[in-house]
Amino acid sequence: MMPPDHAARDAGTTVQETQFTAIPDAADSVSEDTHGSPISGGPIHGKQNDTARSTYGTRDGAANGNATRSDPVTDAPKATASPRALAPDLLRGLLMVLQAVDHCSVSQGAWRHGVALQSEQDGTIVNEWNHAVPWTARMLTHLCAPGFMFLLGMGVVYFGRSRGKLGWSSGQMLRHFAVRAFVLAAVNELLFTLPFGRGRIIILNIVLLALAVNYFLAGLLWLGINASEQALTTLLQSSFHASSDDEIEQPLLQDQTRHSSAKSISVWSERCSWHIHNGILLAIAIISIAWNHWLSPHHGHCPLDISPGYSGPTQPRSTSLGPWFDFWFLSVSYKRVISPFPPLAWLSPAILGLLYGRIILSRNWKAYTINAGNVACAVFLMLLFVLTRLLHVGNLSEDCLRMPEQLASSPGRNQYLASFRSFFYIVKYPPSFSYIVFTMSVNFLLLALFGSLPEKVARRIPTLLTFGQSALFFYIVHLMLYFGMGNQVKAWFGHELDHIDPMTGKPAVGTEGKPAVMWITWLVGLAILWPLCRWYGRFKSTKGVNSVWRFF
């Protein structure tokens, strides 16, 4: 159930659906409402606001004034169509471009994959930073995975609302979530496991399998929250109606009193239920990032008695609960299964996206209010990040920095305050609390930036919009393109490097030391991808709402 103030479009109006692919995540598009529903009123004030036109979409008030109802799908007043929201598309497009930097560099061995020369895993000692350019590039690409997961959750809310207005049942939506998750998992096997596993590996989860699992779980959670919110609202209404009737003693006043009382009770019940369920989502989001710390075999600490100069993991990355349990929560590497992206370790940003989507669709927010809210979220999360550094909590890297600046510091000094790079060192595998709050702070800031752009200006950034509106297609094609180009680039410009290729076990070959080659390849790849994604976007728009082509 959504708050009691959503205006639905008239059933006779032609609908042009838009697609939400928050990923590579495969959800349906964050348009203001993919089926043109403006949002009037809200769970708090229950009245319409003025039209707000921005990169978040158009929000016109419903024609019939205040809207209070028990069913947000069937009982809403008529409204005019609204265009696709652009701010999430712009953010998604930017994340795709940044992601391409990461994959282009990996495909040709342009530099080591990380801010340090060692892995970004929990409980791993690191003793040498990467060079300035790859360090900066990696910090920027850290935004991608949590940003995609967040947009995935946000898209589930928009998708569920738009399909509800088409008359879809909960069962139909659940089947849709399951089919999309299966398609993502199948693409992961075809795109990664078969070509890179070469028959030796049965699961190679780079990111798509985690997105598939979390997409299904986010959809399941959204359906459960919807049903539970409706049930709690009904329970509260019936309880207070019974209490109200007992207090009315004069029959002549009963009709007037009941009418006024019923209206206020209905509004209060819906507001109360909505807030309670938002609190439940926030609690689940916090728990689902906390378990990355609870389940860490070494709780994110590195022992102090390691010999000087050692780098790498300090303990086995496993729990006593067995490998299949570890697969869901820890970055694992077994003989037949390699998964740096444990699905449940990345669930938290998706749930935050569910919460954010519910709030955005709860009322007819002014554009500047949304932007101010995004900035406030960014500031709050960045303050939390600073506290993780100062209080030594939520980092999964305590006593793990053994850089020259730490070794030169006095014993007991805060390792994160030894240098600028040390302060921003965050663990990605699995994501630490500090990783999530830092990256999501920047993502909220980018949402505010894109949301502040006038629509005409936003639409003049065609490359980001094109990539953002065909994200899964971009993801699949860009991997094939960059790794295909990378093989040829290495044949022309590559040389043997001083480390071992983890996939082959042989000395790595790459273009390290020739950054111009990588950046030119990256730009050439984007130039090829833009017309392909533009064509695919047009092709996808001609397909029906149930078409598998809309998954991409």
N, C-alpha and C positions, 0 to 999 in steps of 0.2 A: 504493500500500500504506500502511496505517496501522500504528502500533505494535501489537505482538502481544497486546493486552489489551482488545479491544473486545467487549462482550457484545451480541449481536444478539437481537431478539425472536423468539419462536416464530412460525413461518409461519402457524399457525392463529389467531393473535390478531388481532382486528379493529383496523385502524389508522385513526386520525383524523389525517390529515396537516395540518400547519400551513404557512403560506406565509411565505417570507422575501422581502420586497421592500425591499432596502436601497437606497433611493433617495429617489429614483426609480431604483433600480437593477435591479430585476427579478430578484433571486436568490430562492432559497427560504428559508424562515424559519430564523432562529437560534433554534430551540427547542433545548433541551438535546440532544435528538435528535428530529428531526421524525417518526421512526417509533419512538420510545419506547425507544431503546437506552440503558440506563445504561452507564457506563464503569467497568470494574474494572481495577485494576492500572495499569501504566504502562510506558513504554519504559525507565525507569530502574530501578524497583524491582520491577515485575512482580507486585505483590500488591495486594489490594483494600484500599481505605480505607473508613472509615465513611461512611454515607449523609450527603450534604450537601444540605440543602434551602434554597434561597435564590432570589433573582431570576435566578440563572443556571440554574435548573432542578433536578431531582432526580437524584442520582447514586447508585443503589443498587449494591452489589456483586453480581457474578454468582453464581448459585446454586451453581455448581460449583467455587468457589475460584479459584485462579490459572488464568489463561488464557494459554497460549502457542500460537500457531498461525501457519501461513504465509498463510492466507487470512482476512482480517478480516471477510469477508462471510458465508462459508458455514460456517466452522468454529467459530463463537462459541457459547458456552453460552446457555441461555435466560435471559431477564431480564424484569422488569416494565416496564410503560410509564412514561414520564416526561413531565411537562407542558412546555409551551413556556417557554423562558427569557424572562424579562421585561426584564432590564437592557438588552439591545440594542434591544428594542422601545421602551423608554422613551427611550433616547438618540435613536433614529430619530424618534420622535414629537416630541421637543423640537427636533430639527433642522428638522423640517417646519414647526413653529410659527415658528421664527426665520426660515426661508426665506420664509415668508408675509409677514413684516415687509418684507423686501427687495423682494419683488414687488409688494406693495401700494403701497409708496412710489414705485416706478418707474411703476406703472400710472397714478398721478395726478400725477406730477411734484412730489411732496411735498418732495424735496430732491435735491441732486446725488448721484449714485451712486458713493460712494467716501469714504475717510477724508480725502482731499484733493479739491480742486475739479478736479484733473487726473486722468488715467487712472492705474490701479494697474498699469501695464505696465512691463516691464523697460526700463532706460535712458531713463526719462521724467523730466524735470525737474518738480518740484512746488514751488510757492511760496506756496500758501495752503491752510490746513486747512479742512475742513468744520466746521460748527457742532457743538457738544458732543453734542447728541442724535443727529444722523445719524452722527457719528463713532463714538459708542458702539454704535449699532445695526449699523453696518457691521463693526466689530470682532467683534461677536457672530455675525453672519451669515458671517464668514470660516470659521467652524467647519463649515459645511454641506457644501461640496463635498468636502473630504478625508474628512469623517466618512462621507458616503454611499459614497465609493469604498472606504473601509476596510470598512464593513459589507457592501459588495458582495463583496469577496474572502472575508470571513468566511463569508458565506452560501453561496458556492460549495462550501466544504469541507463544511458541514452538508448541503447539497443532495446532493452526490456521495455522502456516506456513507449518507444515508437511502435514496437510490435504489438504491445497491448492495445494501442489505438487501432491496429488493423484487426483486432479480435483474436489474437493468438492466446491460447491457453497456457498455463504454466507447464503442462506436459509438452506442448510444442516447443516452448522456449528451452526446456531442459534437453530435449532431443537435439535442438539446434546447437546448444552449447557442447553437447557430447560429440556431435559430428564435426564441429569445427576443431575441437581438441584433437580428435582422431586425425583429421587432415594435417594439422600442425605436426603431430607426432610422426605421421607418415612422411611428410616433407623432410623432417629431421633425419629419418633413416635413409631416404633417397639422396639427400643433399650432403650428409656428413658421413654416416656410418658405412654405407656401401663404398663410396670412392676412397675414403681415408682409412677405413677399417680393414679393407682388403681381405675380408673373410676371417680375420683374426679377432675382430671386435663385433659384438652384437648390439651394443648401445654406445654411441658416442654423442653425448649431450653437450653441445656447445652453448645453446641457449633455447632453442625452439622447443625442446621437450619440457623444459621448465615453464615456458610460456603456455604450452598446451595444458599442462596440469593446472596451472594457476588460473587460466582462463575458465576452465571447467569449474574449479572450486569457487572462483569469484561469482560465476553465474549461479551456482548452486546456493551460495550464501545469499546472493541478492534475492533469489526466489524465496528462501527461507525467511529472510528479514521482512520481505513484502507480506508474506502470509501471517507472520507473527505480529507485525505491526497492526494489521487489520483486526486480528483476533483480540489484541490487547485494547485497541480502541473500542471495539464492541463491548468488551467486558467492562471497561471503565464507564462507558455510556449507560449500560444497563444498571450498573451498581449505583450510579449517581441519580439516574431517573427514579429508581426505587426509593432512594433516600429522599429525593425531592418530593415525590408524591405523598410520603408519610407526613411531611411537614405542612401540607396544604389542608387546612381545616374548613375553609369557607367555600362551599360548592360554587357560588356565583363568581368567585375569582379564579377558579381552577383553570378554565380554558386559557385566559390571558396569561396567567402565571406559568402554566405548562409550556406555552409557546415560547415565551422568553427564556424560561429555564432550559428547555430542550436545546435551543440554539446555542446558548452559552456552554452547556454541558458538552455538546457535540464538538464545538471548537476547542474547548479545553482538553477533551479526551484525545483528540487527534494531535494536538500540539504535544501533549505529555507523552504519548506513545512514540511520536516522531523523535523527540529528544532522547527518550530512553534507548531507542534502537540505534541512534547515532552514538550514544555512549557505549553500547555493546560493540559496535564496529570499531570504535577507537580502542577499546580494551583488547579486542582480538588482534588489532594491528600491533599494539605494544607487546602482547604476549608472543606473537609470531616473529618478532625481531629479537625478543629476549631469549627465546629458546636457542638461538645461534650461540649465545654465551653459555647458557646452562648446559648444552650438549657438547661444547668444545672439550675434547679429551684433556686438554691442559688449561682450560679456562682462559685462553689467550695470554698465557704467561710463558716466558722463556726462562729456563734455569740460568742462574748466574755462574754456575761452575763449569760452563762450556769453555773449552780452550780458546785463547785469543786467535782471531783470524778465521774461525769456523763460520760458515754461513749455510743456511738451509733449515729444514725442519728439525725440531728437537725431540719429537716423540711421534710414534705412529698416529696417523689421523684416522682413528677408528674408536668405536665404543664397544662395550661388552654385549650390546644388543644384536650384533651380527651385521653382515654386509648389506643386507637388503634394507634394514632400518637406516644404516649410515647413508645409503644412496639417496634417501629423501632429505637428509638434513646436513650432510657433510660433503665437501668436495672429495671425490674418491677416484682412485686409479687402480683398477684391478686388471687381471689378465684379459678379461673379455668385456669389461665395462669401464668406460672413462667418462666421468661426469664432473666437470668443474662448477657446474651450475645446479646444485641440489634444489629440486623444485620447491620444497617447503621452506627453505632458507630465504627464498625470494618472494614469499607470499605477502609480506607486510606492505610493500608499496602498492600492490594491487588492491588491498583492503582500504588503504588510505584513498585510493582512487575512487572506490565505491562511496566512501564517506563524502569525498569532495563532490562527486557527481550528484549525490542526493541533495547536498546543500545548494549547489548551483541551480538545480531544477526546482528548489523548494519555493521560490518566489520570483518575482520580476525585478531582479537586482538591477540597479544602475550600473553602467559600465565602470564608472570610477570607484564604485563600492567594491566590485569584484577585484579591480586592480589593487585597491588599497588592502583588501583582504589577502591577496597574494603576496604583497610586500610584507604585510604583518606576519604571515606564515614564514616567509623567507628569513626575516629578522629573528623570529622566535627560534627557528631551527638552527640558525647560525649561532645564536647564544648557547643553545644546547651543545653544539659542537665544541665551542670554546670551553664549556664546562667539562666535557669529556677529556680535554687536554689537561686542564688544571686539576681536576679531581681524580684522574686516572681511573675512569669508569667507562665501560662501553667501547673499548678499543680493540681487544683481541690481539694486541701487540705490545703488552707491557714487558719491559726489559728486553725487547727484541731489536732495538736500534743500536747497532754497534759501529756506527760510522766514526770517522776521525773526530768529528765534533763532540760525540758522546764520550769517546775515549779520553779526549782532552779535558772534559768537564770534571768538576769535583765530584766525588762519590755522593750519591743521594740526590743529585740535581735532577729536575724533571727532564726526561729525555726529549720530550716534545718541544721544549723551549730552547734547545741547543742550537737550532737553526730554522730558517724559513721552511725548508723542505721537510724537516722533521715535524714541524707543527702540522703540516698537511698530509703526513703519511697515514693512509687509511687502508684497512684490510678489506679486500673484496671477496675472498674465497674462504668461507662464506661471508656475506656482508655483515660487518660489525654495525653496532648502533651508531657509532661516529660516522661510518661510511654513509649510512642511510640519511642521517640528518644533514650532513654536509651537502651531499649531491641533491637531495630534495630541496634544500634551501636555494641552491642555484637554479634548479628547475622552476620553482615558484617565482623566482625573480625574473626568469625569462618569460614565463607566462604573463607576468605583469607588464613586461616590456612589450611583448607582442599584442597584448590586450589593449594597451594604450594607443596603438596605432589606429588612425582612422581607416575605415574599411577600404577606401580608394588607395591608400598608401599600402596597406597590407596586401592587396591584390596585385600590386606592382612588384611583388617578390615572387615571381612565377616559379623559380626553381624550387624553393622551399615548399611552396604549396603543392606543386606537382609531385614531389617526392613524398610529402606528408600524406597525400590523399591516395597513394598507391604503395604504401609502406612495405607490405609483405612481398609484393611483386618486386619492388626495389631490392629488398633483402636477398631474395633468391637470385635474381639476375646479377646483382653486384658481386656476390660471392663467386659465381661462375666466371664473371668477367675479370675480376681482379686476380683470382688465382690462375686463370688462364694466361692473362697478361704477365703475371708474376713469373711463371715458368720461363716465358720467352725473355723477359727482362733479365732474369738471373743467367740465362744462357749467354746474353750479350754483355752484361756488365758485372756478373757475379764473381765472387772469389770465395775461397774457403775461409770460414770464420773460426774463432778460437773457442767454440763451445759445441756441444753435441745437439743434434736435432732430436727432440724427444719422440718424434713419430718414427724415425728411421733408425735411431741409435748410432748414426754415423755423424762425422763432422758436418756441421751445418754449412750451407752455401747461401750467400746473400750479397746485397749491394751496400752493406754497412760501410759508412765513410763517404757515400755518394748521395747525400740527401736530395740533390736536385733531381736525380732519377726518380725517387719516390714521389716527390711533389708533382712532377710532370705527369707521371703515371696516374696519380690520384685525380688530377684535373682532366686528363683525357678520359678517364673512366666516367666522371660525372657528366662530361659533354656527351658521351655515348648514352648514358642512362636517362638523361632528361627527355629526349624525344621518345624513347621507348616507354617511359612512365607516362608521358603525356598521351601517347597512343593508347596505352592500356587503360588509363582513366576514362577515356572516351568510350572504349570498347565495353568496360565494366558498366558504364551508366546505361547501356542499352539492355542490360540483363535484368531479369525479374528479381524480386526480393529473396527468393529461395535458391537462386543460382549459385553453384559452387564457385563461379568466377568472382563473385563478390567477397569471397573469403580472402582474396588477395589485394 
